[in-house]
Amino acid sequence: MRKYTIDEFVNKTAEKEESGEELFDLENDYTLYVNLNGKVWVKLGSMIAYAGDIRFKKQSSLEGGVSKFLKKAVTGEGAHMMAAEGYGNLYLADDGKRIAILNLENERIYVNGNDVIAFEESIDWDITMAKGSGSSLTGKLFTMKLQGSGMVAITTHYTPMTLIVTPDRPVYTDPNATVAWSGNLAPEIKTDISFKSITGRGSGEEFQMKFQGDGFVVVQPFEEVYKVE
């Protein structure tokens, strides 16, 4: 391991000089910088540092309407977001996962709820579930529909891969490795018991997400399993 003087270490790891123009920017591959002047939604527990006058408020139970409240009660999704309000420099991270910033221009994208780290207040959101998923998949296939114009920051374990879906080339993915997909796709759940026969027990490959049409799907080289709270 390389040794540093104090000055060398500070200079090497110091925060970047931000231009102050963009609301979201990458401090590095694993840290999101938010040039806050107003309000954004961020993942609960993602704040690692801030400077300025910033207040944090957990999303209220009925925020977004009764429909979203009922969906959150069933899925556990959406309850993991909090509002960051005020002005200053805000830094976010999520278990060392890689961060990507998407700039939506009157567009829609679906993202695994656990992989959304922040989005602008201008973005409209809702909770959806893949067609054909049942109670055994609760906590895996509930996603956030994000649409409108503004920035969305998502996370992945390691470097993601994007697969292009065409009418003559459907794509099948492991739900636990699926991060996001384009807004015009509506995945279905496909069950393949042959995987259970091969392994002798249930596994993530037993259930697959089938994407067909025109669009894209983003996967990560990691199977992420998390519990509904």
C-alpha positions as CSV (number, residue, x, y, z in Angstrom):
1,M,0.0,0.0,0.0
2,R,1.4,3.4,-1.0
3,K,2.3,5.8,1.8
4,Y,1.2,9.5,1.7
5,T,2.2,12.6,3.6
6,I,-0.9,14.3,5.1
7,D,-0.7,17.0,2.4
8,E,-0.4,14.4,-0.4
9,F,-3.4,12.4,1.0
10,V,-5.6,15.6,1.3
11,N,-4.7,16.7,-2.2
12,K,-5.3,13.3,-3.7
13,T,-8.7,12.8,-2.1
14,A,-10.0,16.4,-1.9
15,E,-13.5,17.1,-3.3
16,K,-13.6,18.4,-6.8
17,E,-13.9,22.0,-7.7
18,E,-17.6,22.0,-8.8
19,S,-18.8,24.4,-11.6
20,G,-22.1,24.9,-9.7
21,E,-24.1,24.7,-12.8
22,E,-25.4,21.1,-12.7
23,L,-27.8,19.9,-10.0
24,F,-26.2,16.4,-10.1
25,D,-22.6,15.5,-10.8
26,L,-20.3,12.6,-10.1
27,E,-17.7,13.3,-7.5
28,N,-16.3,9.9,-8.5
29,D,-17.7,6.7,-9.8
30,Y,-19.2,5.9,-6.4
31,T,-20.2,9.3,-5.0
32,L,-23.0,11.6,-6.2
33,Y,-22.6,15.4,-5.8
34,V,-25.8,17.4,-5.5
35,N,-25.6,21.1,-5.9
36,L,-28.7,21.7,-3.9
37,N,-30.9,24.8,-4.1
38,G,-34.4,23.6,-3.3
39,K,-35.6,20.0,-3.0
40,V,-34.6,16.6,-4.3
41,W,-35.5,13.1,-3.4
42,V,-32.7,10.8,-2.2
43,K,-32.4,7.3,-0.9
44,L,-32.8,7.0,2.8
45,G,-29.4,6.5,4.4
46,S,-27.5,7.6,1.3
47,M,-26.2,10.9,2.7
48,I,-22.5,10.6,3.6
49,A,-21.7,14.4,4.0
50,Y,-23.0,17.9,3.3
51,A,-22.0,21.5,3.7
52,G,-24.6,24.2,3.9
53,D,-28.2,24.6,5.2
54,I,-29.8,21.2,4.3
55,R,-32.7,19.5,6.1
56,F,-33.8,15.9,5.6
57,K,-37.3,14.6,5.9
58,K,-38.5,11.0,5.5
59,Q,-41.3,10.6,3.0
60,S,-44.7,10.8,4.7
61,S,-47.1,7.9,4.5
62,L,-49.6,9.6,2.3
63,E,-47.3,11.7,0.2
64,G,-48.1,11.1,-3.4
65,G,-51.7,10.1,-2.7
66,V,-53.7,7.1,-1.4
67,S,-52.9,4.9,-4.4
68,K,-49.1,5.2,-3.8
69,F,-49.6,4.8,-0.1
70,L,-51.4,1.4,-0.6
71,K,-48.7,0.3,-3.0
72,K,-45.9,1.2,-0.6
73,A,-47.8,-0.7,2.2
74,V,-47.8,-3.8,0.1
75,T,-44.4,-3.6,-1.5
76,G,-42.2,-1.7,0.9
77,E,-41.0,0.4,-2.0
78,G,-40.9,4.2,-1.9
79,A,-40.6,4.2,1.9
80,H,-36.9,4.2,1.3
81,M,-36.8,7.8,0.0
82,M,-36.4,11.1,1.9
83,A,-36.5,14.7,0.9
84,A,-33.4,16.8,1.0
85,E,-34.3,20.5,1.2
86,G,-32.3,23.7,1.4
87,Y,-29.0,24.8,-0.2
88,G,-25.5,23.6,-0.1
89,N,-23.3,20.7,-1.2
90,L,-24.7,17.2,-0.7
91,Y,-22.8,14.0,-1.1
92,L,-24.6,10.6,-1.6
93,A,-23.4,7.0,-1.8
94,D,-24.9,3.5,-1.5
95,D,-22.7,0.6,-0.3
96,G,-19.9,1.4,-2.7
97,K,-22.1,0.9,-5.7
98,R,-21.3,2.6,-9.0
99,I,-23.5,5.6,-9.8
100,A,-24.9,6.8,-13.2
101,I,-26.8,10.0,-13.9
102,L,-29.6,9.9,-16.4
103,N,-31.1,13.1,-17.8
104,L,-34.7,12.4,-18.8
105,E,-36.2,14.7,-21.5
106,N,-40.0,14.0,-21.2
107,E,-39.1,10.3,-21.0
108,R,-40.0,7.3,-18.9
109,I,-37.8,4.7,-17.4
110,Y,-38.3,1.8,-14.9
111,V,-35.7,1.2,-12.2
112,N,-35.5,-1.4,-9.5
113,G,-36.6,0.5,-6.4
114,N,-33.4,-0.4,-4.5
115,D,-31.2,1.0,-7.3
116,V,-32.6,4.6,-7.2
117,I,-30.4,6.9,-5.2
118,A,-31.8,10.3,-6.1
119,F,-34.1,12.2,-8.5
120,E,-35.2,15.7,-9.1
121,E,-38.5,17.0,-7.7
122,S,-39.7,17.6,-11.2
123,I,-39.7,13.8,-11.9
124,D,-43.0,12.0,-11.4
125,W,-42.9,8.6,-9.8
126,D,-45.1,5.6,-9.2
127,I,-44.7,1.9,-8.1
128,T,-45.2,-0.9,-10.5
129,M,-44.9,-4.7,-10.6
130,A,-44.0,-7.0,-13.4
131,K,-46.9,-8.9,-15.0
132,G,-47.2,-12.4,-13.7
133,S,-45.2,-12.0,-10.5
134,G,-46.7,-13.5,-7.4
135,S,-46.2,-13.4,-3.7
136,S,-43.1,-15.5,-3.8
137,L,-41.3,-12.7,-5.7
138,T,-42.4,-9.9,-3.4
139,G,-39.5,-7.5,-2.8
140,K,-37.7,-8.5,-6.0
141,L,-39.9,-7.2,-8.9
142,F,-41.5,-4.1,-7.6
143,T,-40.0,-1.1,-9.5
144,M,-40.2,2.6,-9.6
145,K,-41.6,4.3,-12.7
146,L,-39.8,7.6,-13.2
147,Q,-41.0,10.0,-15.9
148,G,-40.8,13.6,-17.0
149,S,-37.9,15.9,-17.4
150,G,-35.0,16.0,-15.0
151,M,-32.2,14.1,-13.6
152,V,-32.3,10.6,-12.1
153,A,-29.3,8.9,-10.4
154,I,-29.2,5.1,-10.3
155,T,-26.7,2.6,-8.8
156,T,-25.3,-0.7,-9.9
157,H,-23.0,-3.3,-8.4
158,Y,-19.9,-3.0,-10.7
159,T,-20.2,-2.0,-14.3
160,P,-23.6,-2.4,-15.9
161,M,-24.4,-3.9,-19.3
162,T,-27.3,-2.7,-21.5
163,L,-29.0,-5.2,-23.8
164,I,-31.0,-4.0,-26.8
165,V,-34.5,-5.6,-27.2
166,T,-36.0,-6.0,-30.6
167,P,-39.3,-7.7,-31.8
168,D,-37.3,-10.6,-33.2
169,R,-34.9,-10.8,-30.2
170,P,-36.6,-10.9,-26.8
171,V,-34.2,-10.7,-23.8
172,Y,-34.5,-12.8,-20.6
173,T,-32.9,-11.6,-17.4
174,D,-32.5,-12.7,-13.8
175,P,-34.7,-10.5,-11.7
176,N,-32.0,-10.1,-9.0
177,A,-29.6,-8.8,-11.7
178,T,-32.0,-6.5,-13.5
179,V,-31.5,-2.8,-12.8
180,A,-33.6,-0.8,-15.2
181,W,-35.4,-0.9,-18.6
182,S,-36.9,1.6,-21.1
183,G,-40.3,3.0,-20.5
184,N,-41.9,1.4,-23.5
185,L,-41.3,-2.2,-22.3
186,A,-43.5,-4.2,-20.1
187,P,-41.7,-7.3,-18.8
188,E,-43.4,-10.6,-18.0
189,I,-42.3,-13.2,-15.5
190,K,-41.4,-16.5,-16.9
191,T,-40.9,-19.6,-14.7
192,D,-38.4,-22.3,-15.7
193,I,-38.5,-25.2,-13.3
194,S,-35.6,-26.9,-15.2
195,F,-33.2,-24.6,-13.2
196,K,-34.7,-25.9,-10.0
197,S,-34.2,-29.4,-11.2
198,I,-30.6,-28.7,-12.1
199,T,-29.7,-27.2,-8.7
200,G,-32.0,-29.3,-6.6
201,R,-33.4,-26.2,-4.9
202,G,-35.0,-22.9,-5.8
203,S,-32.7,-20.3,-7.2
204,G,-32.9,-16.9,-8.9
205,E,-32.7,-18.4,-12.3
206,E,-35.9,-20.2,-11.7
207,F,-37.7,-17.0,-12.3
208,Q,-36.9,-14.9,-15.4
209,M,-38.0,-11.5,-16.7
210,K,-39.0,-11.6,-20.4
211,F,-38.6,-8.4,-22.3
212,Q,-40.0,-8.1,-25.9
213,G,-40.6,-5.2,-28.2
214,D,-38.3,-2.3,-28.9
215,G,-36.2,-0.9,-26.1
216,F,-33.4,-1.8,-23.7
217,V,-32.7,-3.5,-20.4
218,V,-29.9,-2.8,-18.0
219,V,-28.3,-5.6,-15.9
220,Q,-25.5,-5.8,-13.5
221,P,-22.9,-8.6,-12.9
222,F,-24.3,-9.2,-9.4
223,E,-27.5,-10.8,-8.0
224,E,-28.9,-8.5,-5.5
225,V,-31.4,-9.8,-3.0
226,Y,-33.0,-7.5,-0.4
227,K,-35.8,-7.8,2.1
228,V,-39.0,-5.9,2.1
229,E,-39.2,-3.8,5.3
